[in-house]
């Protein structure tokens, strides 16, 4: 059986990497887009912008015999490396706006099978994030906003698979 969630998660990561060099410049030592990852240890490797994703909830609704509609939730944390108050918040707003626009204009995640819509949202406000909280590291390391992307996908099964 196909792992439909992983298919959608991969399509989301591929799409986010298309934000390109404005946010995810290529590096000769790494693949371009390495800052879009399910591995948050990449935060320690440098870079200014990160989109770190994890699985969230996955409610399903039977539509008809052999068809279910899933609402795959991908938890997506947006990170901006902190420089200064004005610069960092300006960069944060630009990065979030570009992410929202990208997802709003690519509702099928690059024509991923069965994907009907993509919704980006956040119930949490952006926060300062520190790796350490010592006097030497009194400044924040990042601005972070936990968000979620809900991907609506209809999945068709052979009737014996349900």
C-alpha positions in Angstrom: 0.0 0.0 0.0 1.3 3.5 -0.8 2.1 5.9 2.0 0.0 8.7 0.8 1.0 11.0 3.7 4.7 10.7 2.8 3.9 11.4 -0.9 2.2 14.6 0.1 4.9 15.6 2.6 7.6 15.1 0.0 5.6 17.1 -2.6 5.3 19.9 0.0 9.1 19.9 0.7 9.8 20.0 -3.1 7.4 22.9 -3.6 8.9 24.9 -0.7 12.4 24.4 -2.1 11.2 26.3 -5.2 11.2 29.5 -3.1 14.7 29.5 -4.5 17.8 31.5 -3.9 16.0 34.4 -2.2 15.6 32.1 0.8 17.4 28.8 0.2 20.6 29.5 -1.7 22.5 26.5 -3.1 25.8 25.5 -1.5 28.5 23.6 -3.2 28.9 21.4 -0.1 25.1 20.6 0.1 22.1 20.2 -2.1 20.2 23.3 -2.8 17.2 23.6 -0.5 18.8 21.8 2.4 17.1 24.3 4.7 13.7 22.6 4.0 14.0 19.5 6.1 12.4 17.1 8.5 15.7 17.3 10.5 16.0 20.3 12.8 19.7 19.7 13.3 20.2 21.7 10.0 19.6 24.8 12.1 23.2 24.5 13.4 24.7 24.4 9.9 24.2 28.1 9.1 21.7 29.6 6.7 19.1 32.3 7.4 15.8 30.7 6.5 14.5 27.3 7.5 11.3 25.3 7.0 11.3 22.3 9.3 8.4 19.9 8.9 6.9 17.0 10.9 3.7 14.9 10.7 0.6 16.2 12.4 -2.9 14.8 12.7 -4.6 13.0 9.9 -8.4 12.8 10.2 -10.1 10.9 7.4 -13.7 10.8 6.1 -15.2 8.0 4.0 -16.6 9.5 0.8 -17.9 6.4 -1.0 -17.0 2.7 -1.1 -13.2 2.6 -1.9 -12.7 6.4 -1.4 -11.5 8.3 1.7 -10.7 12.0 2.0 -7.7 12.7 4.3 -6.8 16.0 5.8 -3.0 15.5 6.3 -1.6 18.0 8.7 2.1 18.9 8.3 3.5 20.8 11.2 5.8 23.4 9.6 8.1 25.6 11.7 9.4 28.7 9.9 12.8 29.9 11.3 14.6 33.1 10.5 18.1 33.6 11.9 18.1 36.7 14.1 20.3 39.6 13.1 18.6 42.7 14.5 15.1 43.7 15.4 14.2 45.6 12.2 16.1 43.4 9.8 14.9 40.1 11.2 11.2 41.0 11.4 11.3 42.3 7.9 12.9 39.1 6.7 10.4 37.0 8.7 7.4 38.8 7.1 8.8 38.3 3.6 9.5 34.6 4.1 6.1 33.9 5.6 4.3 35.9 2.8 6.3 34.0 0.1 5.4 30.7 1.7 1.7 31.6 1.9 1.6 32.8 -1.7 3.4 29.7 -2.9 1.0 27.4 -1.2 -2.1 29.5 -2.2 -1.1 29.3 -5.9 -0.1 25.6 -5.9 -3.2 24.0 -4.4 -2.4 20.5 -5.9 1.3 20.5 -4.6 2.6 20.1 -8.1 -0.3 17.9 -9.3 0.1 15.3 -6.6 -2.4 12.6 -7.1 -5.7 13.2 -5.3 -4.6 16.5 -3.7 -7.6 18.9 -3.7 -6.4 21.8 -1.6 -3.7 23.1 0.7 -4.3 25.5 3.6 -1.5 27.3 5.5 -2.4 28.6 9.0 -1.0 29.3 12.4 -2.7 29.6 15.8 0.6 30.7 17.4 2.3 34.0 17.2 6.0 34.2 16.1 8.5 33.9 19.0 12.1 34.4 19.7 14.1 31.2 20.0 17.4 30.7 21.7 19.6 27.6 21.8 21.2 28.8 25.0 20.2 31.4 27.6 23.5 32.5 29.0 24.7 36.1 29.3 27.0 35.4 26.3 24.0 34.4 24.2 21.4 36.9 25.4 20.3 37.7 21.9 17.8 35.3 20.2 19.2 32.9 17.6 16.0 32.8 15.6 12.5 34.0 15.1 10.2 31.0 14.8 6.6 30.6 14.0 5.0 27.2 14.4 2.5 26.7 11.5 0.6 23.9 9.9 -0.3 23.0 6.4 -3.4 20.9 5.9 -3.4 19.0 2.7 -6.8 17.6 1.5 -6.4 14.5 -0.5 -8.8 11.9 -1.8 -7.4 8.4 -1.8 -8.9 5.7 -3.9 -8.6 2.1 -2.7 -9.4 -1.3 -4.1 -12.5 -2.3 -2.2 -10.6 -5.1 -0.4 -8.1 -2.6 1.0 -10.6 -0.7 3.2 
